[in-house]
Amino acid sequence: MAQVNLVKYNNLVGKSKNEVIQELGEGFNYYPDNYWFYDMKKSWWGKKTTLLLIFGKDRRVETMSIKTYFFLSSMIRI
């Protein structure tokens, strides 16, 4: 599943912040920040799948990855 999503969003690499906003919307991202998160999927029991975009100094997407985590595990360090 993650590989399918990586291929689907691979076209975002190299795009500017404005181009990403046009394609995915604003979300809850702080515009000047270099790390943007987009929630892709949420389950009723707290599991989230998130698209992480990392922007470089030229303000274009350098890296993207898909993270899956549980709500409680993101708040409590074990």
LOKEFI-627482 format. One record per residue: z, y, x of N, C-alpha, C in turn. Coordinates in steps of 0.1 Angstrom, whole numbers, plus 2048, in hexadecimal, padded with zeros to 3 digits. Atoms other than C-alpha are relative to their C-alpha. Example, Ala and Ser with C-alpha at 12.3 -4.5 7.8 and 13.67 -1.06 7.14 Angstrom:
<recs>
8007F480984E7D387B80080C809;8007F57F78477F588980880B7F8;
</recs>
This chain:
<recs>
8007F480880080080080080D809;7FF7F47F780981981C7F3802807;80D7FE7F97E881282E7F68067F6;80A7FA80A7D481A80E80380E7FE;7FC7F28017E783B80A7FC80780D;8037F97F37E284382F7F1803800;80F7FE8017BC83F82A7FD80B7F6;8037F780B7BD85380A80380F805;7FC7F37FC7CF87181B7FC80380E;8057FE7F27BF86E83E7F780C801;8097F47FF7A788A83580880D801;7F87F37FE7C48A383780280480E;7FE7FC7F17C68A185D7F680A804;8097F67FC7B78C086B7FF80C7F6;8027F580A7BA8D584B80B80A802;7F67F57FF7CC8F684980A7FF7F4;7F680080A7EA8FD8337FA8047F2;8067FB80C7D590F8197F77F47FA;80880B8057BD8F18178087F57FA;7F780A8057DA8D98128058047F3;7FC7FB80D7E78EF7F67F67FE7F5;80B80280A7C58EE7E57FF7F27FC;80280E8037C48C97E780C7F97F9;7F48078057E88BE7E08098097F8;7F77F78077F88DD7D180B80580A;7F67FA7F88168F17DE80C7F6802;7F58097FE8318D77D880D809801;7F47F97FD8548E27E380180380F;8017FE7F28498EC80680280F803;7FE7F37FB85490B8197F3803809;80D7FE7F983291A82580180180F;8007FF7F183C9248498057F4807;7FB80C7F984C9028507F47F7804;80B8097FA8388E98658017F27FA;7FE80D8068458CB8517FF8017F1;8017FF80F8398C782D8017F17FB;7FE80D8068438AA8167FA8017F2;80580180E83189F7F68057F37FB;7FB80C8078428867DF7F37F97FA;80B80780582886B7D78047F77F5;7FB80A80A83D8527C380F800800;7F180280186084F7B68037F57F6;7FC80B8098718317A680D8047F9;7F47FD80888D83278D80D7FD808;7F48037F98A58237A680180780E;7FE7F77F48A183D7C27F77FE80B;80A8027F58848307D77F680B7FF;80A7F680086D84C7E27F57FD80B;80B8007F784B84C7F37FB80E802;8037F27FD84386D8057F680180A;80B7FD7F682587A81780680C809;7FB7F77F683088D8377F4806807;80B7F97F88188A784680780880A;7FA7F87F58208B68687F5809805;8097F67FC80E8D687180280480F;7FF7FC7F28068E089580080F802;7FF7F17FD8069028A67F48077FA;80C7F98057E39098998018007F0;7FD80180F7F29048757F67F77F9;80880A8067DC8E686E8087F3801;7F980D8017E88C38657FD7F880D;8018097F47EE8AF8868037F27FC;7FB80E8038008918788047FF7F2;7FC80380D8058818578057F27FF;7FB80E80181A86384D8067FF7F2;7FA80380D82885282E80D7FA803;7F38057FF84D84C82C8057FB7F3;7F980680B86083681480F7FF803;7F28007FE88583A8108077FF7F2;7F780080C8A28367F780880C800;7F97F48018B48547EA80D800807;7F28007FA8D784A7F57FF7FE80F;8018027F28CB83E8177FC80D808;8047F47FA8BC86081E80C80A801;7F47F78008DE87181780B7FB808;7F58067FA8F68598267FC7F880D;8038077F38F484E84B8087F3801;7F980D7FE8FC8298507FF7FC80E;
</recs>
